[in-house]
Amino acid sequence: MEIVVNYKQPAFSDGVSLSSIDRTICKHFEITSELLKSPKRNAYIVKPRHIFCSVAHLYSNASLTKIGQYLNRDHTTIIHAIKSVKRDMSGDADFQEFMLKIAKEAFAYDEERRIYFEKEAEKIKEGIKKRKKHIPGLRHKIVGKASGDWVCPTG
């Protein structure tokens, strides 16, 4: 019997996850994720939100609509944010370096998650192997295809 552990692993070849970018932006600007996604338009929130949009557009494969849904915004707002950051970045090497730093940290968070999920999958597999051992005096059977549910027949 083959054991299949079903969890969604981040697709690293598809770019960084939006949640990792969110976490990185919030850490750098000392705001909460709720503020980043809120309808407020204060400057201390708008700038990080614009940077989020730009990093997400550049380093993830999320569509503008998906980025907008994540932030509770329309895709045209995301386009405006990307243009705004692009205008700010032009000729500013420090800002460009900062954007790259944000992207690298977000990728690092995704890598941490990938390693965590691999360890959890290994724990699950080990637990299943332990349960597969024969218990004397009882006949066990597996119900369903690779479900891992153990049933003790009665009677």
KALINRA-V22645 format. One line per field, one symbol per residue. psi: psi as a letter, one per 40 degrees, with the letter a starting at -180 (. if undefined). A space follows every 50 residues. Layout:
psi=???
This chain:
psi=hhhhhgihhhgdeeaiidddddddddddefiiddddeieifidedddddd ddddddddeiehidddddddefiidddddddddddddddhegdddddddd dddddddddddddddddddddddddddddddeihhheihiihhihfdehh hhhi.
